[in-house]
Amino acid sequence: MQDQPRIVELEKAEAKGNITMQSSERAAQALGCRVVYVLVPLKPLTTALEERALQMAERQLSSVEQTMRLEAQGVDDEEQRKRARQRLADELLRRPARLWDDNR
């Protein structure tokens, strides 16, 4: 069991937001517990995936549009652009593991 000064030190570190994973592990072990570190998304996973796919689709579409404008083949129809973006996002969602690849 930990001695009183160590427990007080641990409590102070936690209050300041300075507790380390190692300290947490030691405290948990002393209490017969285990540390479980969890990241909880702020929004549903499906929403995060859809937003990221649309973001990537927008980036890719903008790049293609720039090239097309340079070749005098730009698309001015906003509704057509929205549909193209959605189709591209849907395609990206078929392989969600690639959504955070910045090389695309």
C-alpha positions as a printed Julia matrix, in Angstrom:
104×3 Matrix{Float64}:
   0.0    0.0     0.0
   1.21   3.51   -0.76
   2.2    5.81    2.03
   0.22   8.96    2.8
   2.69  11.53    1.31
   2.67   9.68   -2.03
  -1.13   9.67   -2.13
  -1.24  13.41   -1.39
   1.37  14.01   -4.12
  -0.72  11.98   -6.56
  -3.88  13.92   -5.67
  -2.1   17.26   -6.16
  -0.75  16.17   -9.55
  -4.23  15.11  -10.61
  -5.75  18.41   -9.48
  -3.17  20.3   -11.57
  -3.74  18.03  -14.56
  -0.15  16.76  -14.34
  -0.72  13.11  -13.5
   1.18  10.72  -15.74
   0.09   7.35  -17.08
   2.87   5.78  -15.03
   1.52   7.39  -11.84
  -1.98   6.26  -12.72
  -0.73   2.7   -13.28
   1.05   2.68   -9.91
  -2.02   4.04   -8.12
  -4.28   1.53   -9.82
  -1.95  -1.33   -8.95
  -1.84  -0.22   -5.31
  -5.64  -0.18   -5.24
  -5.96  -3.56   -6.96
  -7.29  -1.94  -10.13
  -6.22  -1.42  -13.69
  -6.13   1.77  -15.74
  -8.39   1.93  -18.77
  -7.62   4.86  -21.07
 -10.5    5.71  -23.38
 -10.97   8.33  -26.08
 -14.65   9.1   -26.53
 -15.7   10.71  -29.81
 -17.66  13.94  -29.6
 -20.0   12.79  -32.36
 -21.15   9.44  -33.74
 -18.57   7.56  -35.79
 -20.8    7.53  -38.88
 -21.06  11.32  -38.73
 -17.29  11.71  -38.38
 -16.72   9.35  -41.33
 -19.24  11.15  -43.54
 -17.79  14.57  -42.69
 -14.25  13.39  -43.4
 -15.31  11.78  -46.7
 -17.01  15.01  -47.79
 -13.94  17.0   -46.76
 -11.64  14.76  -48.79
 -14.06  14.74  -51.73
 -14.12  18.55  -51.66
 -10.33  18.7   -51.69
 -10.06  16.26  -54.59
 -12.85  17.95  -56.53
 -11.28  21.38  -56.07
  -8.01  20.09  -57.43
  -9.68  18.59  -60.49
 -11.76  21.73  -61.05
  -8.65  23.9   -61.01
  -7.1   21.77  -63.75
 -10.34  21.82  -65.76
 -10.59  25.62  -65.47
  -7.05  25.96  -66.77
  -8.13  23.88  -69.75
 -11.34  25.94  -70.16
 -13.49  22.94  -69.14
 -14.76  24.19  -65.78
 -18.16  23.16  -64.38
 -20.28  26.08  -63.19
 -23.45  24.19  -62.18
 -23.48  24.14  -58.36
 -26.03  21.3   -58.17
 -23.9   19.16  -60.48
 -20.87  19.93  -58.32
 -22.76  18.88  -55.15
 -23.76  15.58  -56.74
 -20.2   14.93  -57.89
 -18.9   15.67  -54.39
 -21.45  13.32  -52.82
 -20.62  10.52  -55.31
 -16.93  10.91  -54.55
 -17.6   10.93  -50.79
 -19.7    7.77  -51.12
 -16.86   6.11  -53.0
 -14.4    7.13  -50.28
 -16.72   5.7   -47.61
 -16.44   2.26  -49.2
 -12.85   2.17  -47.87
 -13.08   4.16  -44.61
  -9.64   3.08  -43.41
  -8.16   5.36  -46.1
 -10.09   8.45  -45.01
  -7.25   9.76  -42.88
  -4.54   9.17  -45.48
  -3.3   12.67  -46.3
  -1.66  11.46  -49.49
  -4.99  11.29  -51.3
